[in-house]
């Protein structure tokens, strides 16, 4: 094995996990997931079916990355961040064929306890402040925060 997986972590097959990646306690990686090299996946993280995670990403404890999400290289995801994949979930309606895709571009950082509503694009090197509710696309090299998150300023 070219990656490290804690004994309590579960990796469903088939999945591709890159060299130097670390998967910590009680995390679950679903099938058909593609995880790049040198990724750190913290404790109690759920990665959904078919999720793509680029090289060098850091996903902190208690994060949920559901099917339909793509993280490009060097993305930071703070503790307890949640990505959604259905715009209008209903318990009595099957929606596995209605997942809306979400893209987080290279170098983006998402602060702790943020929620990312499906269908958005977080552009390169953007920074999402802790506790934000992201409902719209976030511009490249910008700081956004709030509920809902809004553009605050461009980062230098």
Order of alpha helices (4+ residues) and beta strands (2+ residues): beta-beta-beta-beta-beta-beta-beta-beta-beta-beta-beta-beta-beta-beta-beta-beta-beta-beta-beta-beta-beta-beta
